[in-house]
Amino acid sequence: MQYTIFDTPVINPFFRLVSRLGLWAFGWKTEGRPPQEPKFVLIAAPHTSNWDLVVTLALAFSFRIKAYWMGKSSLFRWPAGPLLKWLGGIPVVREKSTNMVERQVEEFARHERLILIVPPEGTRGRVRTWKTGFYHIACGAKVPIAMGFVDFGRKAGGFGPTFRPSGDIEKDMAELKLFYAGMKGKNEEQWSGDSVAVKTPKGDDADKDAA
């Protein structure tokens, strides 16, 4: 994994302070605690705005976690690309199979500690069903899934329950749906709790479905 802002001396504690002050100034509160496990996949939902990333990074600093996050490759074009990678970003090419799921499973195997943030919606726009890359990565790496959230309705963000995928994706997704029900994205019209469902991909589609 690349060197990130979380690895940078001096700057890390500075941004931690700025993040806590910023969340407080804008009326945000943190809830829950990060899992004790050294490695896990972290869901980031609802995802309806670019502001989600700003709040998510502020929460990461506040909770003192070093996290990487997955985003569409178009976000990483020059000149923003190097900055976003320094902020922990991992570009995902949706248009073709790049073995992203397998690559992330390998990264989990190579590291003793790793937190990977995945927005299951895969886009800021309204979606009918969640993408399932986060689930396949967790299953392949044999790591738990933490339910992270950014609820603009209550101005609250943080950690919900953590679970290990059972392999029955429809059953597990039904439990996720219960947790995220009632939450609001910044653009409310683009989020629906009914999207917390799956159309299970096959073959290369599983890789394209990663984020």
N, C-alpha and C positions, 0 to 999 in steps of 0.2 A: 504494500500500500504506500501511496505517496506521502511525503512530508506535508503536514498541515498546520494550520494556525494553532491547533491544540498542542502541537509539539514545540511551539515557538516560545522561548523564555521571555519574560517581561510582558510580551504582548498578550499572552494567555491570561495572566491574572488581571491585566488592564481591561480586557474585553469581558472578563467575568464580572468585574465591578460595574462596567458600563451596562452590561446585560441586566444585572439585578436592579440597577437604578432605573433603567429604561422600562422594564416590566412594571416596576412600582409606579413610575410616573404616569404610565398609560393605563393604570388600573388593573393590570394582569396579576393573577395569583397562580402559584404552582401547587400541584396536587400529586400525591403518590410519591413513590420512591423508585429509583432504578432497581432492576433485578440484581441479586447478588452474584449471579452467574457471570463469569468473565467474558462469555461470548453469547450473543443473541441477535436476532433480527428484530428491529423496532418498526412497527407500523406507524406511518405518519398520516393521520386523517382527522377531519375532512381536508381535502386539498382543492381549493377553489380560487386561489390568488397567489401572486408572487410574494405577498406579505407572509404567507405561511412559512416560507424558508427563513425569513428574518426572525419570526417568532420562534421557530424551531431551533435555530442556532442560539438564540438568546436563552432558551430553556436548557439547551445542552450545556452552555457555560454555567448556568445557574445550578444545575445538578452535578456539575463537575464531571461530566462524561466526555470521553473522546469518541466522536462518532463520525462515520462516513455516511454519505447520502447519495442516492441514485437519482439522476435526472436525465431528461432527454438530451441527446447530443447537440441539438441546435442551440441550447443554452450556452454551450462551451466554445462558441466561435470567438475569434479575436474581436475586441480586446478583453472581453470579460472572462474568457476561458481559463487563463492561468490563475486569475483571482478566485474563481469558483472552485478550481481544483485545490487551491491552497485552503479554501474553506471546507474542504473535505468532500467535494463533489466527485462523482464517478459518472462519466457520460455513458448513456445507453443508446445504441443505435436501434431504433424500432423497425426500420424499413427492411432489415435483413437479419438472418440468424448469425449471431456472433458468439454463441456459446456462453452468454453472460451468466446464466444460472450455474453452469459447470465451473466457470472461472471464479465466481464468488464462493462456491463450495470449496474450491481449492484454497482460496484465501483464508477461509475459516480454519482449514486444516493446517495451514502454515503458521498461524499466529496463536499465541497463548491467550491473547485478549483481543476481541474485535466486536464492535457494535456497528451494525449496518442498518441505516434508516432507509425504508422503502415506502414511497407513497403508492398504495395499491391502485388508486384511481388512474395513475399514470399520466394525468393531464389536469389542467385547471378547469376544463370544461365539464359539462355534465356527462356522466357515463351511465350506461345501463347495468354493467356488472364490473366488479373489481377484476384487475389483472391478478394473476396467481403466482407470479414470479417469487414473491416474498415467501409464499408457502413452500414452493419447490426448493428454494435455497435452504430454508430451515430444515426441511425433511432430509435433503441431501447432506447437509452439514451436521445433522443430528443436534441442533441447538434449539432453545426455546424461542417463542415469539412473544414479544412484549407489546401490549396495546398502548401505543402512544397516541396522544390526542392534542388538538389545538381547537378549543371550542370558543368561537368568537361570540356566541350568545351569552356565555357567562364570563368571558374573558379569563378563561382558565385553561391551563395546559400542563401536561405532565404524563404520568404513567398510570395505567390501569392494571388489570390482572396480567399475569404472565402464564403461558401454557405451552406444553410441548405438543406439536401436531400429532394427531392420532393416526393420520393416514387416510381418514375419512373426511375429505375436504368439505363436503356438503354439510356434514354434522358440525365440524369446527367453524365453518363460516356462519352457520346459524347462531352459534354462541357469540361470535364477533358482532353480528347484526344487533343482538340484544344490547351489547355494551355501547355501540355507537348510536343507537336510536336516540333521537332528541337533540343530538349535537348540531351545531350550526357552523357553517363555513363563513368566511367573510362575505362571499357572494352567495347568499342563501338559496337563490333560485338554481344554483348549479350543484347543489348537494341534496341527495336523497338517501335516506337510510335503506331504501329498497335496492340501492346499487351494491350493498354489501352482500353480494351473491356471486356465483361463479358460472362460467361456461368453461368447463375443464378443457384446456388445450391439449393437443397431441403433437408429438414429434417436434419439429422446429418451432411450432407455435408456442410451445412452453418457454422457449428462449426469448422470443419476441415479446412475450407477455411479462417480462421481468420487471418493467417499470413504466 
